[in-house]
Structure formats: C-alpha cells, structure tokens
Amino acid sequence: MTRCSDNDEETDDGTEKPSRNQRKRSKGEKHVSFPPDEQIVSGFAESRTADRKADVCLTLAEVMEAYLQSCSRHQVQPRELILQQLQQGVCGGGSMERLDLKGERLDHRSCEALEAVLKSLHFDFINLQAAQLEENGASSLLDMILFYESTTHLDISDNSSLGTSGWRALAHLIKQSVRLSRLDVCNVSLVNYPAQSLSKALLTSRLSALHLHNTQLSGRPLYTLVGTLKTNRALKELHLTNNLLNSYQDALQLGDLLRYNSTLQTLELSNNTIADAGLEELCDGLRWQTAGLKVLLLRNNQITAEGMHHLAKALPGLKVLQVLDLGENLLGNKGVQMIREPLMVNISVLQLGLAQANISCEGAVALAEFLAESRHIQRLDLRQNEVKVGGLMALSLALRINRSLARLDVDLTPSQEQDEFLKETQTRLQTEITQRCLANASSSGLQTETSETSTTNRREPEQK
C-alpha cells in the first residue's frame, strides 16, 4: 500500500518537519505524495469513487480470490478468519456489515495483503481490537483504510505498539476521512505524543463518536484533549470511562468543556473519581448548556449526598439535559431528598438512573412524591436498592397520578420480606407498577424495553 504524506507534521518541539517527499525514503518502501489538506479530501473521494466503480461488480467470491492472490504476492498465509467472513458474509452494493479481526495477529505483510479486500468493500465496522499491530503494519493498514474510505466505525483498541508512525497514520485518518464517524481507542496509553497527535487531529475531524476508555487521560493528556474539543463542532459523543479522572484539575477541564462546547450531546464519565467537588465543576459547566449535552453518565464516581447540593442548584435551570445516570454512587435517602424538589421544577430530564445508590423505602417515597408532580419523566432506574413494600406502595400510588413514566426499573427479585403476606404484596405492587407504566407508554406512544435494558439506555463499553 502506498503511504500518505502528512504535510503538517511537526517535531516534538513544535517545529515543522520536512514532508515525506523531502526525507530520504526507506529501502523498499513505496510512497506517493498527496496535495495539501484543503485539496486532499476531494482527491480521496474521487479516487475512492473510481476504485469502487471498477470493483462494484465483484462478488464476495471474487474478493476472496483477490485476497488469496494478494497473500501469495506478499508471501503470507491467508487468514482463515477473513476467508470465513468473506464466505459467509452478505454483500450489498459493495458493502458488508463488518470485518472482525479481533485478536488476529496482523504483521506488516498480513496488513499489506488486506488491501485487496479494503479496496473492494466498504464495512460498517472494522474491528482491529488486540490485533497486535506493530508500527509499520499499523501505518500501512490505516493509510489503506483512509485511502479507500473502508469503514464508518473503527476499533483499534488494545494495540499498544503502534509507534510514532502508527499514531501519525491514525491522526491523518481522523483528520481526513469523510466517512469515519466512530473511533474506539481503548486500553492504550494516551500520553505524550499519542495525546498530542490525537488532539491535533480532532481540530478538523468529522468524527461524531469517540470512545477512549482506560487510556490514562487524567492530567495533562485530558487538558490537551479538552483544549481541542472546546472548538470542535463535529463530535457528539465522548466516552471516558475508567480514566482515573479526578475531582480537581480533571473535573475543572470537563466543566470548561461543557461551558464552551455546545455540540457534544453525550458525555460518559463512569468509573472515575469525579466525587462531590468534581460534580460542582460539572454543574457549573452544565449551566452554560443552552444547546448540546443531552446525556451525562456518572456511574460509580464516589459521589455522595453532599454532591447533591450542587446538582440541586443546577437542575431547575437545565433546559437540554435529558439523561442523567448517578447509579453506583452513595447518594442515600438524604441525597434523593435533596434533589426531589429541583427535579419537580426541571422540565428537561426524561431518564434518571439511580441503580445501586443506597436508597431504601424512605428515598423511594421521596421519588414517588417527585413522580406524582412530574409531567416529563419517562424512565427511572431503582434496581439494586433496598426498596421494600413501603417504597413500592408509594411508587404504585404515584403512578395512579403520573402519566409520563413509561418504565420504572425495580429488582425482579426484591429484598425479601419474611412475612408471607408482605411477599404477596410485593409481587402485586410490582405487577401494578409494570401495568401502569405500560399504559403510560401506550398512551404516549413510547416504546418499552426488556427488563435487562438499562433505564438510561446506557451502552456499556465492551470488555476491551
């Protein structure tokens, strides 16, 4: 595969490097120079269109044969996993749903052999997770994916040996691709050059979703990323779970992001240490969101009832936020009581996640009072809490008044009562709650989900 030159490449000290055309070429490498960035996108689009027209009549059998010939030319054994997917796949208009190479070790020659597939087919998803990509192979493969606009969603997680050339090629792909909309780069270290390279690429990126789980973003890497995203007007989803984000500098940066970015619609910060002080920074940023953030996921962030003081101040003025997940935090009954009245005033929040939040019947009664007043809330998650008969009864009574709640999640096997009458009452109340929610959903035209689906419609990150 020919290699793309990066005309705006810089050294670590910020000085401009000569282009690949000006540098001495490595022995055996193939190169081609491309026009400046402002012209390159249209050039790629024209090239891709021409290639696709030439290959549009290829069947999957013909693509497989081309791949076998390519493997022969590059003196590499064909990958059985690739052959199986080409044999069993369904191709429509030159497109396939996915090319899954997860865990498949791809050396440089194996990557080069893949060009026969990438030039002929477009994939909704290419999975390169844990493909043990090394620098030259990664650089070559990412250049191909860009040149042929091979995918809409790329997962390159768990590849820790991309090297400088690999990260440079990934940055170029992010900057120049007109079709790539989601990128997953998880379980790798985004410090120093990778963080700088990724952040710079996002200045002109068309990505709409970015998943950066477990990438050591805390501190300066996050500062670098946020500095770019403050002016980014394309990204709509940012997922940052398991990054050790703290309640001080990190939360301050995220609050600034919410203050200056009005394009981002989903911010996932679960499994960090935002804590109460960090929540205050986020709430300060939320107050500036007149358009933008609709989903904020804060599960397992060491937030307590004290943090609800800050949320209580912000909730009445929020006009955009629709989904708020505070599950797996020690809010307790006190925390729920603090946000009860602010929730009544708020008209934007449609889904509230309070699973495993240390709530008992007392907190459930406070939420029932909120439900009785609310005309907007659609889903409430109370699973893995100590909600017994008293709490269930209050919730059931509230649903005789409430006409908006389409889903109320409580444990299918609730905290067991010893008394047989109380056990029967629990079952009856659960049935009543389900029926009333279904009636609300039917009258409002909302779709219901299975009990296994989170009330916040939260997407768990894959186990990378």
N, C-alpha and C positions, 0 to 999 in steps of 0.2 A: 504493500500500500504506500502510495506517495505520502509525504509528510507535509503538514501545513506549517507555514512560517508565521510567527507571531510578531507583527510589526511594532507593537507597543511594548515589547518585552523589556523589563528593566532588571538591573542588578539589585542585590540586597540593599545597597546604599542609595538606591533611587535613581542612579544614572542610567541612561538608555544604552542597552546593548545593541550591537550590530545585528541585523536580521540574519536569518539562516543562510540567505543567499550570499552574505558578505563573509560569513565564517567559513573556515575550512571544512569541507564535508568529510564525514567519517567514511572509511573504506567500506564499500559495499552498500551504503545507504542510498536510497532513492529520494530525491527531493523535487518539489515543484513550488514555485513562488506564486502567491496569490495577490490580488490587488489590495489596496488599503481597506480598512474596516468598513468605511462607508459604502464601498462597492462590493464587498465580498459576499454579503447576504444574497443579493440578486444573482451574483455569479453562481453561488452554490445552488440556488433554486433552479436556475436554468440548467445546470449540469445534472441535477437530480432528475428533473423532468425528462431530459433527453435519455438518461440511463433507464428510467422507468418505462419510457415508450419503447425502448429497444427490447426490454425484458418482460413487457406486460403480458405476453402470450405464453411465458414459461409456466409449465406445470410444476408442482412440487417435486415430481419425479425428475424433471429436467434440472431443477435447482439442486437436487440431491446428487445428480450425476456431475453437475458443475463443481459441487463441493468435493466430490471424490477426486476429480481431476486436479483440483486446486491442491488437495492434500498430497497428491502424487508429485506435483511440481515442487512443492515446498518440503518434500521428503519427510512427511509427518503422518502418523497413523490417524485415520479418520475417527472422530469421536462417536461412539455408539449412541450416546445420549442425543447428539444432534441428528443423527440418521433416524432415530426413533421418532423424534419430534417432526421431522420432515415427512416421514412415512404416515404418521397418524394425524397430522395437522389438517386443518381446514383453511384453505386459502380463498380469499375473495378480493378480486381486483388488485392482486399483488400484495395483499396484507394478511398477516397472521396475528392471532391474539398475543402469543408470547414466544420468546426464545429463552428457555430456562437453562442456564449454565451454572446454577448454584453449586458450589463445592467442586466444580470441574477444574482441575489444574490446567491453566492455559499458558503455555510458554510462548515465546516470541513467534515461532514458526506456526504454532496452532492458531495464534491470533491472525497471522497473515493469511492462512488458509481460509479463514472465515469470510474473507472479502467476497467470495463467490456467492455466499448467502446474503450478506448485507447489501450487496448491490442490486439484488433481485427482489428482495422482500422488505416490506415495512412491518414492524412489530409494534403492537400497543405497549408491550412491556419486554424489556431485555433485562434479565436477571444475571448479574455478574458477581453476586454476593459470594465471598470466600472463594474466588476463582484463582487465588494465589498469583495474581498478576504481578509481574516484575516490570521494571521501568520501561524497557524497550517495547515489550509486548503491549503494555497498557497504553503507551503513547500511540503506537500504531493502530490499535483497536479503536481508541477514542477518536482518532483522526478519521477513520473509516465511518464511524457512526455519525460524525458531523458531516462528512462529505456526501454521504448517501442519505442523510436525514432518516436514519434507520429506525428510530423509535420515538415514542411520545413519553414513556416512563422508563428511566434507567436506574437500576440499583447497583451501586458499586461498593457497597458496604463490605467490611471485613477484609479489605485489601490494604495491608499496612506497608507494602513495599513498592508503592507507585513511583517514588523517587521524584526528583525535580522535573524531569521530562514528562512523567505521567501526570503530575499536578498541573503542569503548564498546558498539556493537551486537554485536560478536563476543564480548565479555565477557558480555553479557547472554545470548547464545545458549549459551555454555558453562555458565553458572550455571543456566539454567532448562530447557534441553532434557531431555526424558525419553527420547529415542530416539538422540540423537547419541552414538556410542560411540568414534569415532576422528576426530581432527582433525590435519591436516597444515598447519603454518605454517612453511614453509621459505624460505630465501633472502630474508629480510626482516630488518630491524634491530629486535631486541627490547631496546631500551634506553629508559630514562626511562619515559614514560607507557605505551607498549605492554607493557613488562615488568611494571610495577605493575598494569596493568589485567588482564593475563593471570593473574598470580599471585593476585590477589584473587578472580578468577572461579573458580579451582581450589579455593577453600575449600569450595564447596558443589557442585562439578561431579560429574556422573556419568560423565565420560569414562573409558574404560578404556585407550585408547592415544593417546599424544601424540607427534608427530614434529616436532622442532624442529631440523632440520639447517641449518647455516650461518646462524645468527641472531645472532652476536656475543654469545653468552651469558656469555662469560668475565667474571669480576669481580663487580661489584655486581648485574647482572641475574641471574646464577646464584644469588647469595646470596638475593635476593628470592624467586626461584622455589623454592629448596630450603626456605626458611622456611615456605612454604605446604605443600609436599609432605610435610614431616615429619608433618603431621597428616591428610593426605589418605588416605581409606580406600577410594577407588574406582579410582584409576589403577593399571593393571597393567603397562603398557609405557611406557617413556620412552626416546626415541631422540634422542641429542645428538651426532651426528657432525659433524665439520668446524666446531667452535665455538672452536678455539684454547684449549681447556681446559688449564690448566697444572698443574704438579706441586705447586704451593704452595697458595694460597687456594682455587682451584677444587677440587683433589683433597680438601682438608680438608672443604669443604662436601659433597662427594659421599660422603665417608666418614661424615659426620654423618647424611646422608640414609639410608644403609644401617643406621646404628645405631638410628634412631628409627622408620623406616618398615618395617613388616612385611607390607605389601600388595603393593608393587611386585614383579613377577615377572621382568621383562626390563629390563635397563639396557644401552643401546648407547652406547658412548663411542669408537667407532672414529674414526681420522683426527684425533686430537688430540695433545697433548703431555703426557700424564699422567706418563710417564717412571718411573724406578725409585722416586723419592721419593713420587710420587703413588700408585703401586701399594701402597706401605706404608700410606698412609692408607685406601685401599680395603680392604685386607686387615684392617685394624683394625675397619672397619665390618662386613665380612663375618662376623667372629667373633660378632656380635650377631644374626645372621640365623638364628633357630631356626625361622622360617616365613617364606616370602616369596620372595626372589630366587632364581630358577632359571636365569636366562640372563644371563651377563656377557660382553659383546663388547668386546674391547680391541685390535682390529687396528690396526696402524700407529700406535703411541703412543710410539715411541722408548724402549721397554723393552728392557733388556739382561739379560745373565746375572746381574748384580748384583741386579736386581729379583727374581730367583727366590729369593733368601734370604727375602724377606718372604712370598712365596707358599708356600714350603716350610714355614714356620711355621704358616700358616693352614690348609693343605689337610687335615691329619689331623683337625681338629675340625669341618670343614664338614659339615653334615647335609642341606642343602637344595639347594645349587648343583648343577645338572645339566649345563649347557652352558657351557664356558669356551673362548673363542676368543682366542688370543695370536698369531695369524698376522701376518706382515709386521713382526715385531719381531726385533731382532738377539739372539736368545737363544743361538744356537750350541749346540754339543755340551755345553759346560760348563753352560749353563742347564738343558738337558734332564736332565743327570746330577744336578743339584741337586734336581729335583722328582721323580725316579724313585721313591725310597722313600716320600716323602709320598703320591704317587699310589697306591702299593700299599696304604697304610693307609686312604686315603679310600674311602668307600663311596657317595658321592653323585654324583660326576662321571660322566656317561654319555657325553658327547661332548666331545672335545678337539680344538681347531683349532690346528695348528702349521704351516700352509702358509707358505712363503717365510720361514722362521725361521732360515735359515743353518745348517741341520742337514745333516750328512754321514753316512756309514756308522757312525761312532762313536756319534753320537746315536741313530741307528736301532737299534743294538744295545742301548743303554740302554732305549729304549722297548720293544724286544722282551722284555727282562727284566721290565718292568712288565706287559706283556700276558700273559706266562706266569703271573704271580701273580694277575692281576685276575680277579674273578668278576662285574664290573659294567660295565666299559667297553663301549660299543656302537658308537661311531664314532670314528675317528681320521683326521685330515687331515694328510698329509705331502707334499702337492703342492708343486712348485717348490722342492724341496730337492735337494741332491746325494747322493741315495740310490742307490748302485750295487749291484752283485751282492752284496757282503758284507752290506750292510744288508738287502737283500731276502731273502737267505737266512736271516738271523736272525729276521726278521718271519715268514717262512713256517714256520720251526721252532716259533716261539712259538704260532702258530695251530693246531699239532697238539695243543696243551695247552689253549689258551683256548677256551671255549665260549660267550662272551658277545658278542664283536666281530662285528657284522653288516656293517660297512663299514670298509674301510681304503683311503683315497684315496692313491694314488701316481700320478706322472705317467704318462700313457698312452704318451708317448714319453720314456722316462727318459734320464738322462745317458748318452750313447753310449759304449760300450766299443769299443776298437779291435779287439780280438780277436774273431773270428767265433764262437768257442765261448762267450765271455762274453756276446755279444749273444743267442745262442740260450738261454743260461741265464737271462738277464734275462727274456726272454719267457716261459719255462717257469715261473719263480718268480712272475711276475705272474699267470699263469693259476691257479697253485696257491692264491695268496692270495685271488683272487676266488672260487674254488670253495669254499674253507674258510669264507669269510665268508658265502657264500650258504647253506652247510649250517648255520652257526650261526643265521642269520636264520630259516631254515625251522624249525629245532627250537625256537626261542624264540618264533616267531610274529611276528617283527619284519618290517616292510616295508622293502624295499631301494629305493634311488633311482637315477636315472641318474647317470652319472659327472660330468655337468655341475652337479649339485646339490651345494652345499657340505655337508660333513660335519657342520657345526654347524647345518644347516637355517637358515642366516643369510639374512635378507631384505635385499638391497642396497637402499639408498634410491634412489628414482627420480632420474633426472637432472633436477633441478628447473630 
